[in-house]
């Protein structure tokens, strides 16, 4: 995927919407820039506090699906899809 953008008057650059959407960037996402030679790498600087909030938000969201499918736990489901006997882990 290649996009172009121009540097604005105050050094600002608009990140194309397709890239923002693909990487989940929004208004207050912190970014990290790395310069190697003539190449600039841009990364979203993820805050672990936001990760913890997301985990709390979605924790247990698939529980109903697992129970409806007859599984008692995620471990039981994983054993099943890996073809192992329940409770036998490597």
URWO-V970767 format. One record per helix or strand. SS is the DSSP state (alpha for helix, beta for strand). FROM is the first residue (numbers start at 1). LEN is the number of residues. If there is no record, write none. Layout:
ss,from,len
SS,FROM,LEN
SS,FROM,LEN
This chain:
ss,from,len
beta,7,1
beta,13,1
alpha,17,7
beta,31,6
beta,39,6
alpha,48,11
alpha,63,6
alpha,74,8
